[in-house]
Amino acid sequence: MKFLNSKGLTGNDDLDFEGTWAILASSLREINTKNPSNLSFEQLYRNAYKLVLKKKGDALYEKVKNFERDWLLNEVQPQILAVLSVSLFAGDAGGSVTTNANERRVAGERLMKSLKHAWEDHNTGMNMTTDVLMYMDRVYCADNRKPSIFTTSMGQFREYVLRAPIPSYDDTTIATLLFTVILDQIQMERDGNLIDRALIRSCVYMLEGLYETEEEEEDTKLYLTSFEPAFLAASREFYKIEGQSLLRTTDAGTFCRQTKRRLAEESDRCRSTLSPLTLSKINSVIEKEMIKDLIRDVVGLPGSGVQFMLDNDRLEELQMIYDLISKVDPKKEELKLAVSKRIVELGTEINNAAITNSQSQPVKLPNSSTIQPEIEAKITAERPLNQQTAAAVQWVDDILLLKDKYDNVLDTSFNADQGLQTAFSRSFTDFINNFDRSSEYLSLFFDENMKKGIKGKTENEVDALLDKGITLLRYVQDKDMFERYYKKHLSRRLLMKRSVSMDAERQMISKMKMEVGNSFTQKIESMFKDMAVSEDLSSNYKQHVARLGDPDPRRAELDVNVLTSTMWPLEAMGQPYHEGESRPTCIFPPTIDKIKQGFEKFYLDKHSGRQLSWQANMGTADIRAYFSESKGKVKSRELNVSTYAMVILLLFNDLPSGEFITCEEIQAKTNIPMHELTRNLQSLAVAPKTRVLLKEPMSKEVKPGDKFFFNESFYSQFTKIKIGVVTSGNKVEDQDERKETEKKNNDTRGNIIEAAIVRIMKQRKELAHQKLIAEVIQQLTSRFLPDVTMVKKRIESLIEREYLDRVEDAERPAYRYLA
C-alpha cells in the first residue's frame, strides 16, 4: 500500500467539510472499483481524523453509510440481476429433465459466482475503508454506541443486495433465489451428479459472515436464520419420501446401507460444502425421518428384517441396524423386542422338540422269528430310556448352540451391549423356565457328560463344557429342583462308580458353589466326604477280617459305602414308596447275612449309638458262575450284577439241576419288592446276551407264576459279563414320579419359607404384610421363586403355632414376632 500526497489537502486547521468529503468520496469510489493504488491512505486517515476531531463524526458516518448504500444499489445489485437466467425460475418446464437440470446448474453457478465476487469485492473494499475510518470507529462509534462502519456496510450488503427483490418476481429476493440454487445443487449431488462444492462453500461463507442484527450475535448469522432452516426443511421432505420409498421397494439390509450412506454423505457435505454447525441438525433430520419413524417397520420387514438377519447370520446387517437404532434410542427397545421374541420362539421350538422326542414311540419289529419276543422286550424296555435321556441331552445341547449363536451376535454385531445382553438373558430365562423339566434335563445333561461325555476331552474343553452348563443353571429359577435331581443323579454315579473323572466332579461342585453359594452345595460336598470315609472304612474292615484269620477261602469280600441318611437322596435311589411306607428289608442268603452282621458289629463297636440301614437296591456284586460246556467241561464266568440279582442267583445254588422256582417263590424268599424283582428277572432271563436264567413261558412280561431255571448251557465269549438291570440308571421321570418329586420339593420349600419368615421377623420384630412378602421373595429368589400363596399359608401356619401375631389396629395388615 503506497502513501502519496493527495492534491487539494492542506495541513491547516480550517476544514472544509464538503470539500474534504468530496475527496474522501472520490477515494472510496476508487477503492470500490479496485483502483486504490494512487491513494495516500495516510492523508485520507488524517482528514477523516480531523473531521471527527472537529465534531463532524456524525456527518461523516452518515455520508459514508449513504455512499455505500448507493454503491450497492446502483452498481452491485444491477450486476447480480444481470446474470439471472429464466431457467432459474422455470423449473422443469420445457425440454428434457436432463437438459433442464444442466441449465439450472449452469445458471445457478453463474449466480453464485457473481455473488461470490460481489461479496469478496465488498469485503475487501470495506476492510480498506475501515482502515481509513479507524479513528471514527474508535471514537465516534464507540462514544455514540453505533456499529462500526464495517458492520453497517455488511448489513447494507444484506439488505440491498441479498434481500433485493427481483423485478417481475416480487416475492423472490436474490437471497431466496440463492437458497433455491444451493438446495437444487445439493439435490443434484444427492442424485449422483457432480457439483462445484468450492463455489457453494464460498456462498455459505458469505452467509456465515452476515448477521440479522448489528450486534452480530453468533445465533443471528444469516446462514443459521435463513438458509439452514430452508435446507433442513427441504432435507426433511426429501428423506421422508426416500425412507418411505426404500421401505416399499427394498429389503431391510439395503435400507440400512442406504441410510448409513446418507449419514456419511451429509457429514461430508457439512464439512466440505456447508457448515459444521449444521451436521448435528441434518443428522437429526435423517435420524427422525429414516430411523426413528421407520425403524419398527424395518425391524419387522417380512423376509429381510431382524428375524431374517438372525436366522441367516447376517451379522454385518445386524450391526448396521444396531448402529442406526442406537442413534435414536439408547435403550434399543425395538431391537430388544425383535431379538428377544426370536430367542423365545426358537427356545419354545427346542422345548416342543424335546417333548416330541421324548414321547415318540420306538419302532417295533415284525414277529417273524423265535427270538423276536426277546428283541422286542429289549427294545421296549431300553429304547424309551435311551430316547428320553437323549432327548434331555439334546435339549441342553440345542440351547447351548442357540446361546453360542446369540453370544456371537451380541459380540460381533451389537458391540456387547449391556442392555441387549440383559434382554438376551431374560429371554433365555423365560423359555427355559416355561419348560417344566428344565431342572431335570439340565441335571441329566451333566450326568451323561460326567459318565461318558467328557471322556477324551482336555481340561480346557471340560472346563468350557461345565461353564456352559453353569450358564444355563443361572437361567433356571427353580434351583432347588435342580439340586434335588443333581443329588439323585450324582448319588448313582458315585455309588455305581460311573464317573469318568472325580476331578471333573469336584470342579463342577466348585463352579456351582461360586454360582449359587455354599448352602446349595453343602449336602453334595457331604456326599463326596461319605465316599472318602467309606473307602477308608472298607480298607480298615478288610484288615480287621484278615486279623481274625477267617479260614473260609470262599468268603465274600465286602466293600461298603456308609451314607449319611440326611445328606443322600435315599428315596430317589429306587422306585418311590407311598408316604409312610418304608422299603421292605431284603432277606439275604445266610453266607451274605453272616458277612453283613460281621460288618455291623465292626462298625457299631466304633460308632456306638448309630443305626445302619442296608440299601440292597443300591449295591452291586461280582459273582462267579459255572456253566457246562461240550465234553462235560465246566467253565466259569464272572458276572457283575445288582445286589438283588445276586440274591436271586444264589437261590439256585440250593436247587437240584433242572428244578425251577417261581417268581412268587423268589419274592417270598428274598422280600425283594415286586417291581424291582421283575426288572432283575428280565435282565437275567429275557435279555438274549445275559440269559443266565431260563423262563417259562418266554415273554417280556414277568408274572408271579412264571418258572425260572438256571441256564447251565449259557455261553458267552467274554469271561467277565456285566448284567445291567432293565431300565436302571438315571432316566427322565414319568408323570407319577414327577408329581412325587414336586410334592417333596414343595414340602422342603415350605420349611425354607418358614425359616426365612422367622429369620426376618426375628430381626425386624414388627413388619407390614406386603413388606414381609417382598423380603421373603427377595431372600429366596436366588434359590427358587417363592409362590406368594405358599408364603401366605406359611405365615398363617406360624400364627397358629404362635411364632407370629397380627398387629391390632394397624392401618395395613402387619405382624409381630413372638419371642
Buried (B, 14 or more C-beta within 10 A) or exposed (E): EEEEEBEEBEEEEEBEBEEBBEBBBEBBBBBBEEEBEEBBBBBBBBBBBBBBBBEBBEBBBEBBBEBBBEBBBEBBBEBBBEBBBEBBBBEEEEEEEEEBBBBBBEBBBBBBBBBBBBBEBBBBBBEBBBEBBBBBBEBBBEEEEBBBBBBBBBBBBBBBBBBBEBEEEEEBBBBBBBBBBBBBBBBBBBEEEEBBBEBBBBBBBBBBBBBBEBEBEEEBBBBBBBBBEBBBEBBBEBBBEBBBEBBEEBBBBEBBBBBBEBBEBBBEBBEEBBBEBBBEBBBBBBBBBBBBBBBBBBBBBEEBBBBBBBEEBBBEBBBBBBBBBBBBBEEBBBBBBBBBBBBBEBBBEBBEBBBEBBEEEEEEEEEEEEEEBBBBBBBBBBBBBEBBBBBBBBBBBBBBEBBEBBBEBBEBBBEEBEBBBEBBBBBBBBBBBEBEBBBBBBBBBBBBBBBEBBEEBEEEEBBEBBEBBBBBBBBBBBBBBBBBBBBBBBBBBBBBEBBBBBEBBEBBBEBBBEBBEEEBBEBBBBBBEBBEBBEEBBEEBEEEBEEEEEEEEEEBEBBBBBBEEEBBBBBBBBEBEEEEEEBBEBBBBEBBEEBBEBBBEBBEEEEEEEEEEBBBBBBBBBBEBEBBEEEEEEEEBEBBBBBBBBBBBBBBEEEEEEEBBBBBBBBEBBBBBBEBBBBBBBBBBBBEEBBBBBBEEBBBEBEEEBBBBBBBEBEBEEEEBEBBBBBBBBBBBEEEBBEBBBEBBEEBBBEBBBEBBBEBBEEBEEBBBEBBBEBBBEBBEBBBEBEEEBBEBBBEBBBEEEBBEEBEEEEEEBBBBEE
